Amino acid sequence: MLNVAIVGASGYTGVELARILCNHPEVTLTMATSRQYAGQPLSQVFPNLLGKTDLLCQNPSLEELCQSADLFFTAVPHKTAMDIVPQLRQAGKKVIDLSADFRLRDVAVYEQWYQPHSSADYLREAVYGLPELYRSAIKESSLIANPGCYPTSIILGLAPLLKAGVVVPETIIADSKSGASGAGRSSQVGSLYCEVADGFRAYKVGGSHRHTPEIEQELSVLCKKDVKITFTPHLLPISRGILSTVYAQLQPGISAAMIQDLYNEMYTDEPFVRILPPGSLPATQYVRCSNFCDIAFSIDVRTGRIIVISAIDNIVKGAAGQAVQNMNIISGFAETTGLEMAPCFP
């Protein structure tokens, strides 16, 4: 059995990690850290875990933390991760980091969008944890930078098109909508029930969302040249889920049958990407609580544009589920272990 720990277990990503790991046949959850709830049972903080774990939340010293597990999920905010991850790596531990601190390969780009980076040396070690693109590198790595939720939905939706060069990269527009859990569990006026219910709004408009450089980094790798996109996120009055609608101009002479072949060729053997048949469209309720990414496309013949739609659960494939998928890969487990649950509906 692999001993694993969750650093930062009191947020939505932390509890989702605990839920999945408590049902994983190959691991033992040995530590769940939380300064706020130290000394309280994790199942008291999150009653959905009653009967699944008897762990107490702890606020351990670094030495105690390092001794508690072999692999660590760091589900902590930006900046906090860059202070913890190097110390875990120096102790020889494998780390899957769910913050943005190790996703961007260029430290200057990271510092432009976030803050000064105190552990930039580890950017060279980190592998971007999108299994559908980087499975081989993930398998050999001990530090995984788990992707952001919006980037996961957009990159997976566009990857076959950009690899094949069938769209004009300069024309990409990504319009994404997320449930309120994407804002985190801490108290914020903007995510209160009365602020979210019965409404629908855009935010971080004008290319100011911090996931923008992460998306552009990975699309540029796929395209083999610098790519800039227009990305606008929206807040939906639902608890979880992301729906991304992505637009791009098609190169001349590209048919729907050719596009379908590209998606089938890239994703047929991917356990968590479902390419929907023509006429079907993704929806957040059909991936809820699952590690699936559903993708479909349509071609607007009148304008020559392709519209790609993808749906994920932002806390599972967009965070905790993808992190466990990465753990399975680097640990030599079957990639789907602990993640084979069907989406819950309605």
LUMKOL-723573 format. One record per residue (C-alpha): residue in one letter; x, y, z. Coordinates in steps of 0.1 Angstrom, whole numbers, padded with zeros to 4 digits, always signed. Layout:
residues N
aXYZ/...
//
This chain:
residues 346
m+0000+0000+0000/l+0012+0035-0008/n+0010+0060+0021/v-0004+0094+0009/a-0010+0127+0026/i-0032+0157+0017/v-0016+0190+0026/g-0045+0215+0028/a-0074+0191+0033/s-0100+0217+0043/g-0109+0230+0009/y-0132+0216-0018/t-0102+0201-0036/g-0089+0186-0003/v-0122+0169+0005/e-0126+0156-0030/l-0091+0141-0028/a-0101+0125+0005/r-0133+0111-0009/i-0115+0095-0038/l-0085+0083-0018/c-0107+0067+0008/n-0120+0044-0019/h-0087+0037-0036/p-0076+0001-0032/e-0039+0008-0035/v-0034+0036-0010/t-0037+0045+0027/l-0045+0081+0036/t-0022+0087+0065/m-0022+0125+0070/a-0047+0154+0063/t-0034+0188+0073/s-0054+0219+0082/r-0044+0247+0105/q-0080+0258+0109/y-0094+0224+0119/a-0063+0209+0136/g-0074+0183+0161/q-0109+0178+0146/p-0119+0146+0128/l-0118+0150+0090/s-0153+0134+0090/q-0165+0161+0113/v-0152+0189+0091/f-0168+0170+0061/p-0197+0148+0072/n-0198+0131+0038/l-0167+0112+0049/l-0184+0097+0080/g-0174+0060+0081/k-0148+0064+0054/t-0119+0078+0075/d-0110+0082+0112/l-0081+0107+0105/l-0078+0138+0126/c-0068+0170+0109/q-0033+0180+0119/n-0010+0210+0117/p+0023+0190+0118/s+0059+0202+0118/l+0078+0197+0086/e+0096+0167+0100/e+0063+0151+0111/l+0048+0158+0077/c+0077+0143+0058/q+0076+0111+0079/s+0038+0107+0074/a+0037+0095+0038/d+0055+0086+0006/l+0035+0108-0018/f+0019+0142-0011/f-0009+0161-0026/t-0004+0198-0019/a-0038+0214-0022/v-0028+0248-0009/p-0028+0283-0024/h-0002+0298-0047/k+0029+0309-0028/t+0022+0285+0000/a+0030+0256-0023/m+0063+0270-0034/d+0074+0271+0003/i+0063+0235+0010/v+0070+0216-0022/p+0109+0220-0022/q+0111+0208+0013/l+0091+0177+0005/r+0112+0170-0026/q+0144+0175-0006/a+0131+0147+0017/g+0128+0124-0013/k+0090+0125-0014/k+0069+0125-0046/v+0046+0155-0049/i+0015+0163-0069/d+0009+0200-0066/l-0025+0214-0073/s-0016+0251-0071/a-0003+0271-0100/d+0032+0275-0086/f+0049+0249-0109/r+0027+0249-0140/l+0044+0277-0159/r+0078+0268-0173/d+0090+0305-0176/v+0096+0321-0142/a+0092+0356-0157/v+0057+0347-0170/y+0048+0333-0136/e+0060+0364-0118/q+0041+0386-0143/w+0008+0369-0134/y+0013+0358-0098/q+0041+0369-0075/p+0079+0365-0071/h+0089+0328-0073/s+0111+0316-0044/s+0116+0281-0058/a+0122+0287-0095/d+0147+0259-0097/y+0119+0234-0094/l+0102+0246-0125/r+0127+0226-0145/e+0118+0194-0125/a+0080+0198-0127/v+0060+0180-0153/y+0027+0194-0164/g+0002+0168-0153/l-0022+0165-0182/p-0020+0127-0188/e-0034+0128-0223/l-0004+0149-0235/y+0024+0141-0211/r+0018+0105-0198/s+0054+0093-0205/a+0070+0123-0188/i+0046+0120-0158/k+0055+0084-0154/e+0092+0093-0148/s+0086+0123-0127/s+0085+0129-0089/l+0070+0164-0091/i+0037+0169-0110/a+0021+0203-0116/n-0015+0194-0117/p-0033+0215-0144/g-0059+0242-0137/c-0096+0235-0143/y-0102+0259-0171/p-0070+0249-0189/t-0079+0212-0187/s-0112+0218-0205/i-0098+0241-0231/i-0065+0222-0239/l-0082+0189-0242/g-0108+0204-0265/l-0083+0220-0288/a-0054+0195-0288/p-0063+0174-0318/l-0070+0205-0339/l-0037+0222-0331/k-0016+0191-0334/a-0030+0186-0369/g-0028+0223-0379/v-0064+0225-0391/v-0073+0258-0373/v-0059+0293-0374/p-0044+0297-0339/e-0047+0335-0339/t-0085+0332-0341/i-0091+0311-0309/i-0117+0324-0285/a-0125+0304-0254/d-0157+0311-0235/s-0158+0291-0203/k-0184+0288-0174/s-0177+0274-0140/g-0196+0264-0109/a-0191+0284-0077/s-0169+0258-0061/g-0142+0271-0085/a-0139+0301-0062/g-0128+0280-0033/r-0143+0274+0001/s-0131+0305+0019/s-0157+0332+0026/q-0160+0357-0002/v-0189+0380-0010/g-0188+0371-0046/s-0195+0334-0040/l-0222+0338-0014/y-0255+0321-0023/c-0274+0353-0027/e-0246+0367-0050/v-0246+0336-0072/a-0281+0321-0073/d-0304+0332-0101/g-0276+0350-0119/f-0249+0345-0145/r-0219+0368-0150/a-0185+0371-0166/y-0154+0380-0146/k-0117+0387-0152/v-0127+0400-0187/g-0101+0413-0211/g-0074+0386-0208/s-0068+0391-0170/h-0076+0356-0157/r-0044+0339-0143/h-0052+0307-0162/t-0045+0325-0195/p-0007+0320-0196/e-0011+0284-0187/i-0036+0278-0215/e-0014+0297-0240/q+0018+0278-0228/e+0002+0244-0237/l-0015+0255-0268/s+0018+0269-0280/v+0035+0236-0274/l+0008+0218-0295/c+0010+0244-0322/k+0048+0247-0322/k+0046+0285-0322/d+0034+0312-0298/v-0003+0313-0294/k-0024+0340-0279/i-0061+0335-0272/t-0091+0355-0260/f-0103+0338-0228/t-0134+0349-0208/p-0145+0330-0177/h-0181+0331-0163/l-0196+0321-0130/l-0226+0298-0132/p-0252+0295-0104/i-0243+0258-0099/s-0220+0241-0073/r-0196+0223-0097/g-0188+0218-0133/i-0171+0236-0162/l-0185+0240-0198/s-0160+0255-0223/t-0171+0267-0257/v-0141+0273-0280/y-0142+0290-0314/a-0116+0290-0341/q-0113+0296-0379/l-0108+0264-0399/q-0082+0261-0425/p-0097+0257-0460/g-0108+0223-0471/i-0113+0208-0437/s-0145+0186-0434/a-0164+0174-0403/a-0154+0138-0411/m-0117+0148-0410/i-0122+0165-0377/q-0140+0135-0363/d-0111+0113-0373/l-0086+0136-0355/y-0105+0134-0323/n-0110+0096-0325/e-0074+0091-0334/m-0061+0111-0304/y-0086+0100-0277/t-0099+0065-0286/d-0077+0049-0260/e-0080+0076-0234/p-0100+0063-0204/f-0113+0097-0193/v-0120+0116-0226/r-0153+0108-0242/i-0159+0121-0278/l-0196+0124-0282/p-0213+0112-0314/p-0225+0138-0340/g-0257+0155-0327/s-0248+0151-0290/l-0234+0180-0269/p-0216+0179-0236/a-0233+0192-0204/t-0220+0196-0169/q-0246+0173-0154/y-0233+0144-0174/v-0198+0145-0160/r-0207+0155-0124/c-0185+0139-0097/s-0166+0120-0124/n-0131+0122-0140/f-0145+0124-0175/c-0140+0152-0201/d-0168+0151-0227/i-0160+0168-0260/a-0181+0175-0291/f-0178+0199-0320/s-0198+0215-0347/i-0188+0234-0379/d-0204+0266-0388/v-0203+0263-0425/r-0215+0298-0431/t-0185+0314-0413/g-0159+0286-0416/r-0155+0283-0379/i-0154+0253-0357/i-0171+0253-0323/v-0157+0229-0298/i-0176+0222-0265/s-0161+0204-0236/a-0174+0196-0201/i-0156+0185-0169/d-0163+0185-0132/n-0140+0213-0121/i-0131+0195-0088/v-0125+0161-0102/k-0110+0161-0137/g-0102+0198-0131/a-0084+0191-0098/a-0085+0161-0074/g-0094+0134-0099/q-0067+0144-0123/a-0043+0145-0094/v-0052+0109-0085/q-0049+0099-0122/n-0013+0113-0121/m-0006+0095-0088/n-0017+0062-0105/i+0006+0068-0134/i+0037+0076-0113/s+0030+0048-0089/g+0026+0021-0115/f-0011+0015-0107/a-0037+0011-0134/e-0045+0046-0145/t-0082+0043-0138/t-0079+0029-0103/g-0102+0047-0078/l-0116+0068-0106/e-0140+0045-0124/m-0172+0059-0108/a-0199+0069-0133/p-0211+0105-0132/c-0239+0111-0107/f-0272+0123-0124/p-0292+0144-0119/
//
